[in-house]
Structures are given as C-alpha cells and as structure tokens.
Amino acid sequence: MPEKYKLGCNWSPALRNLILSNSINIDYIKAGEQSNFNELINIIRSLRPVLLHGGIGFSLRTGMANLNKVDFTHLNRLIKRCDSPQYGIHIALTQNENHGMYTEEEIFLKMSSVINEFKGLLSVPLLIENTPDCSVDRRFYKFVPYVFPDQINKLLHDNDVSLLLDITHAKITARFRGWDVYGYINSLLLNRVREIHINGCGVEKKDVLMDSHQAMEDEDFALLDWVLSRTNPQIISLEYSGHKNEDESIIASHIQRFFDFMISRNL
C-alpha cells in the first residue's frame, strides 16, 4: 500500500478476521464510541493502533457548555494507550447549549473558546468534524444547525485547526437543504482536511438521509474519489461495522471492497 494515505475502519469481529487473515492492509482501527469500549480496548489495541473517536462515555462538541466534565489527564492517557495520532470533536451545538447566545458572533466565540481549550490541553492535534443537518438530528440530538461553509471555514481559519471531513455528513446536509453535495464540499477549506470519514447512508421516511453507518454504494465511492482528488488527508476511515442483520461474510465483503478501492486508486 502506498504511503499517501493511512487507512482506518470501525471495529467489528469481521474486521478482526480480515486483519488476522492478512486480507487487508489497515493502519488503524477506529473505536471509542462503542458502549463496551473499555471491555474491547485490549483486544482492539493488540491488533492495531486505535484511531480514538470519543472513548470517554459522552459526546464532545464545539458547543459544550461545561468542559469541566472532560478529564483531560484521563483522555490523554487513553490517547497514548491507543497510539492515536489525532483527536476529533464535532462542530455541534444543542438547543440547551445555545441558551443565552443570540447572535452568530456569540456562538462563534463560544465554539472558538472550546476549540482552543482542547488544543491547549490535548497531547495530539485537534480536528473538528462537520455534523449533519437533517430532521433526524434536529429531533433526536436537538442540534442547532452550524453547517454553512462560511461558518465552518471561519472556525477552521480563525482558530488554526484542521478539518475532519465526514463526507456522509456533508451528503446528508446537502440533500436536506437542497444543495449540490459536490458544490457544498468544494466550498469548504479543503486544504485543511486532515482526516476523512465515509460510509453509506440510510433513508428515513420522506426520502430523508440519515447517518446509520451502512455499507458504501457506488455513488459513495464516486464521491470519495472526487474528494480525494481535491484533498490531501493523512487518514481515511470507513465508518462501517455491519448493519442490522448482516452476517459476518457480508460485512467482510463490504470492508474488503473499500480497501480494494483504496489500493486500486493508488496504483
């Protein structure tokens, strides 16, 4: 595998079997959001370094109201144990966190404060990840949309931080708002992309896309290929570990397809 990109994938037993059989060449196992992560970490770490995503039991966002909840000593120890090269938090603000901030500038200053505190206390580079805007996220997570390119670009530029570009999140946002996903992504500061997440979408009623971390379809591979022609990420991660009643052979075949695609693209 050429050294241009390092590759990661969400943890699953199917992924473990692919690694043990030397069927794929993987650099990182992406983990941390699983409810049983503490039980799995020794198994996962014995196979590969862990690209840590979460890992402390609750969501980390640029709109967080109380950073005292974050034990940075523990988080940095976990990052070291995992040998994770970087750490990402979501560009997100909930309706409760938005209380008392009535202007765009107030929200920007709040998010910037959180970003810079993380930058100062983390032992690895911080990345900020674009979040999806759709009826599902608004209903379940109570997110206040912060998805416009000028909003994201200002956070990136003014706080000198890198972007974790979640292509699926961008696709969901573009569909929900009636935007062209290629134009939307192209309007972001792509020179700041350090990591990419990709997976397939699910569909809720009324044709609303949702991030259910399904297998990639042909259109997802085409979009990834286009993004890679315009960015220079260090790591590309497949956020897929199987969906609903898929058996391990099906899961393994979808993971294998992603790695075969990445190898063929770099030939």
C-alpha positions in Angstrom: 0.0 0.0 0.0 1.5 3.4 -0.9 2.2 5.8 1.9 0.0 8.5 0.6 -2.9 7.6 2.9 -3.2 5.7 6.1 -6.4 3.7 6.4 -8.8 3.0 9.2 -12.1 1.2 9.7 -14.7 0.9 12.5 -14.1 -2.1 14.8 -16.1 -5.3 14.2 -15.4 -9.0 14.5 -15.4 -9.2 10.7 -12.7 -6.6 10.6 -10.7 -8.6 13.2 -10.9 -11.7 11.0 -9.8 -9.8 7.9 -6.8 -8.5 9.8 -5.8 -11.9 11.2 -6.1 -13.5 7.8 -3.9 -10.7 6.3 -6.7 -9.9 3.8 -6.4 -6.2 4.2 -3.6 -3.7 5.0 -5.0 -1.5 7.7 -3.2 1.2 9.8 -5.8 2.0 12.4 -8.9 0.5 14.0 -11.4 3.3 14.7 -13.1 2.9 18.0 -14.3 4.7 21.2 -18.0 5.2 20.6 -19.0 1.6 21.5 -20.8 1.3 24.8 -18.4 -1.6 25.7 -15.3 0.1 24.5 -13.5 -0.4 27.8 -14.0 -4.1 27.6 -12.8 -4.2 24.0 -9.8 -1.9 24.1 -7.2 -4.6 24.9 -8.4 -6.8 22.1 -8.5 -3.9 19.6 -5.2 -2.5 20.6 -3.5 -5.9 20.3 -4.3 -5.8 16.6 -3.6 -2.2 15.6 -3.3 1.3 16.9 -6.7 2.7 17.7 -7.9 5.8 16.0 -9.7 7.1 19.0 -13.2 8.7 18.4 -14.9 9.5 21.7 -13.8 7.0 24.3 -14.8 8.8 27.4 -18.5 7.9 27.5 -20.1 11.1 26.2 -20.1 13.3 23.1 -17.6 16.1 22.7 -18.7 19.2 20.8 -17.5 22.7 20.0 -20.7 23.9 21.7 -20.1 22.1 25.0 -21.5 24.1 27.9 -19.3 22.5 30.6 -15.7 21.5 29.8 -15.2 20.6 33.5 -16.8 17.2 32.6 -13.7 16.4 30.5 -10.9 14.7 32.4 -8.0 15.7 30.1 -5.5 13.7 32.1 -7.5 10.5 31.5 -8.2 11.4 27.9 -4.5 11.9 27.1 -3.6 8.7 28.8 -6.2 6.9 26.7 -4.9 8.6 23.5 -1.3 7.4 24.4 -2.5 3.9 25.2 -4.3 3.8 21.8 -1.4 5.4 20.0 -4.0 7.7 18.3 -2.3 10.3 16.2 -5.1 12.9 16.5 -8.5 13.5 18.1 -11.7 14.9 16.7 -14.7 16.7 18.2 -17.9 17.6 16.4 -18.9 21.0 15.2 -22.2 20.9 17.1 -24.4 23.0 19.5 -27.5 21.7 21.1 -30.6 23.8 21.8 -29.8 23.7 25.6 -26.2 24.8 25.0 -27.5 27.6 22.8 -29.3 29.2 25.7 -28.3 32.9 26.2 -26.3 33.1 22.9 -28.4 35.1 20.5 -26.0 36.2 17.8 -23.8 34.4 15.3 -20.8 36.1 16.8 -21.6 34.9 20.3 -21.9 31.3 19.1 -18.6 31.6 17.2 -16.8 32.9 20.2 -18.2 30.1 22.4 -17.1 27.5 19.9 -13.7 29.1 19.5 -13.2 29.1 23.2 -13.9 25.3 23.4 -11.7 24.6 20.4 -8.7 26.5 21.9 -9.1 24.9 25.3 -9.0 21.4 23.6 -6.0 22.5 21.5 -4.2 23.6 24.6 -4.9 20.5 26.7 -4.7 17.7 24.2 -1.5 15.8 23.7 -2.2 15.3 19.9 -3.6 17.7 17.2 -7.3 18.5 17.4 -9.6 18.1 14.5 -13.1 19.5 14.2 -15.7 17.4 12.3 -18.7 18.7 10.3 -22.0 17.3 11.6 -25.1 16.5 9.5 -28.2 18.7 9.4 -31.5 16.8 8.9 -34.8 16.2 10.6 -33.4 13.2 12.4 -30.5 15.0 14.1 -32.7 18.0 14.9 -35.3 15.8 16.5 -33.1 13.3 18.4 -30.0 15.4 19.2 -31.6 18.8 19.3 -28.8 20.3 17.2 -28.8 23.9 16.2 -27.5 23.8 12.6 -24.0 25.0 12.2 -23.3 23.7 8.7 -22.8 26.7 6.3 -19.4 26.8 4.6 -18.7 30.3 5.9 -19.4 29.2 9.5 -17.1 26.1 9.2 -14.4 27.9 7.3 -14.3 30.7 9.9 -13.8 28.2 12.7 -11.0 26.5 10.8 -9.2 29.6 9.7 -9.5 31.8 12.8 -8.6 29.0 15.2 -6.0 27.4 13.0 -7.4 24.0 13.3 -7.8 21.1 10.9 -10.9 19.6 9.4 -12.2 16.0 9.9 -14.3 15.9 6.8 -17.2 13.5 7.2 -18.4 13.0 3.6 -21.5 11.2 4.7 -22.5 14.1 7.0 -22.0 16.5 4.1 -24.1 14.4 1.8 -26.9 14.3 4.4 -26.8 18.0 4.9 -26.8 18.8 1.2 -29.7 16.5 0.5 -31.8 18.0 3.4 -31.1 21.6 2.3 -31.4 21.0 -1.4 -27.7 21.7 -2.1 -25.4 20.0 -4.6 -23.1 17.9 -2.4 -20.1 18.4 -4.7 -20.5 22.2 -4.6 -21.0 22.1 -0.8 -17.9 20.2 -0.1 -15.9 22.2 -2.6 -16.8 25.4 -0.8 -15.1 24.2 2.4 -11.4 24.8 3.2 -10.3 21.6 1.7 -6.6 22.4 2.2 -7.3 21.9 6.0 -8.7 18.3 5.6 -6.5 16.0 7.8 -8.9 13.1 8.1 -11.9 11.7 6.2 -14.8 9.6 7.3 -17.0 7.8 4.8 -19.8 5.2 4.9 -23.2 4.6 3.3 -26.5 6.3 4.3 -29.8 5.0 5.4 -33.1 6.6 4.3 -35.9 7.7 6.7 -39.4 8.5 5.6 -39.9 11.2 3.0 -36.5 10.3 1.5 -34.5 12.0 4.3 -31.0 10.6 4.5 -29.7 9.6 7.9 -26.2 8.5 9.1 -26.9 4.9 10.0 -23.3 3.8 9.0 -24.3 1.4 6.3 -22.1 -0.1 3.6 -20.9 2.2 0.8 -22.7 2.3 -2.5 -21.3 3.1 -5.9 -22.2 6.8 -5.5 -20.3 6.9 -2.2 -17.2 5.6 -3.9 -17.5 8.1 -6.7 -17.9 11.0 -4.2 -14.9 9.7 -2.2 -12.8 9.5 -5.3 -13.7 13.1 -6.2 -12.9 14.4 -2.7 -9.5 12.6 -2.7 -8.6 14.4 -5.9 -9.1 17.7 -4.1 -7.7 17.0 -0.7 -4.6 15.6 1.0 -5.8 13.8 4.1 -3.4 11.8 6.3 -6.1 9.2 7.3 -9.2 7.9 5.6 -11.6 5.9 7.8 -14.5 3.6 6.8 -17.2 4.1 9.4 -18.9 0.8 8.8 -19.0 -2.3 11.1 -22.1 -4.0 9.8 -25.8 -3.1 9.9 -28.8 -4.8 11.4 -28.9 -8.5 10.3 -25.9 -8.6 8.0 -23.8 -11.6 8.7 -20.0 -11.5 9.0 -19.3 -12.6 5.5 -21.4 -9.8 4.1 -19.8 -7.3 6.4 -16.3 -8.5 5.5 -17.1 -8.2 1.8 -18.1 -4.6 2.2 -15.0 -3.8 4.2 -12.8 -5.6 1.6 -14.4 -3.6 -1.2 -13.3 -0.3 0.5 -9.7 -1.5 0.9 -9.6 -2.8 -2.7 -10.9 0.5 -3.9 -8.2 2.4 -2.0 -5.5 0.1 -3.2 -6.6 0.4 -6.9 -6.8 4.2 -6.6 -3.2 4.4 -5.5 -1.8 2.2 -8.2 
